[in-house]
Amino acid sequence: MQRIYLDSNVFISLFGTELGRNMRGLFVEAEEFFERIKQKNQVLVLSDLFFEEVRKKTYLSEAEITAYFKEQKVNFEIARIKPGLPWKKFVAKGIHYSDALHMATAIAFKCDCIVTFNIKDFEKAGQEIKSVEPADFD
């Protein structure tokens, strides 16, 4: 069973008709990703930062988000960010602070990968943790 750290942009895409490059329906890719997660009984790891970013874009509370995943029968775990995470090493590589915090949290909670629509934001981390787009996750 894989542990997948979820970037907020994947969840946010569910609630809009957002299109990516080449007219990709990001909301469709997000729906298909969540269906695969459910079928394979994988575990999504959701951090405090995930909830904060989703709330800012959708106004959904943590309780509403977790209720959604429970209703959809998607396994998830909440990762409470603790002081002392080694995010500074990612910032030193040129990664934005919030993405560095996502990466440090994913590693601290032993995630196998980060699923995001913003692969480029995580590329500078090298081999520390794999990042994949929802459509490429299998």
N, C-alpha and C positions, 0 to 999 in steps of 0.2 A: 504494500500500500504506500503510495507516494504522498508526500506532504508538499502542498503547493502554496506558496506565498502569493496572495492575490493583490495585484496593484489595483488601486481604486478605479482607474480609468476603464477597466473591463466591466466592473459592476455598473458604473455610471452609464456606460454605453447601452445597457439594457433598457434604460428609461428614455431614450431619445432615438431619433432616426439618424444618428450621426453617420456620416460617410467618411471613409478614409481615402487615401490615394487610389486612383484608378476606380473611383466610385464603389469601393468596397463597403458593404453594409456592415459596419462594426457591431451594430446591435444583433444582427443575425449570427455573426461569428461568436459573440458573447453567449447568446442563447445555446448555440451548438456546443460550445465549450462546457457550459454548466451541465448540459445533458450528458456529455461524455464523463464528466466528473462523477455525476450521480450513478451512471451505469457501472463505472469501474470501482465505485465505492472509495474514491480518493478522499483525502482530507484537505480542505482549504484552510489556510492559516490567515486570519484577519487581525491586523494590528490596530492599536489605538490611532495611529496615523491614518490608516485606511478609513476608519469610521469618521475621523475629523474631515478628511478630504471629501468623502461621500456626502456628509452633512452639508458642507459648504456649497456643493453643486446641486444637490437634490432636496435638501432640507429634511432628509430622512434621519431619524434618530437611530442610535445603536439598537434599541429594542425593535424598531421596525425592520431594520436590516436583518437582524438575527431571526426575527419571526418569518421573514421572507424565505430565508434558507431552510428553516425548519419545515415550513409549509411545502417547499419544493423537495424536501427530503435529501438535502445536500449536507454531507458531513462537514463540519467546520470546527475550528478551535480558535479561541481568542488569545492573541499574544499581547500581553501587557508589556509595553516598552519600559525597560528598567534603566536607571542611570548606569553609565559605564560601558555602554555598547561601543564597539570600536568603529564608529562611523567616520572619525577623522581621517583614517587612512584612505577612505574612498573619496572624501573631499579633496585630499592631497593629490588624487589622480585626476581631478577635474570634474568630479561628479557633484551635481547640485545637492545641497544639504538634505532636502527631504528624500531624495532618491538614495543618498548615502545611508540615511536612517532606515529606509525600507530594506536595503541590502543587509545592513548589520543585524536588523531584527530577523530577517529570513535565515541568516546563517546561525544566529543564536538559538533559534527555535528549530534548527536542524531540518530546514526545508530542502527539498530536492531541486527546486527551481522557483523562479519568479515568473508569473504569467502577466504580461503587460502588452499594451499596444505601442508602448514607447521603448522598443528594444534599444534604440540609439542612446537613450539616457543611461543605460546600464552597461554598454559595451566597454567602457574604459576600465571596468573592474577586472578585466581579464578572466581568469579561470576560477575566481573565488566562488561564484555561483552562476549557474546557467540561467539565462532569461530567454523565454520563448513567447511568441504571440499565441493567442488563443487558438487560431486555426491550425497552428503547427504543433500544438500539444497533443500527444497521443497516449 
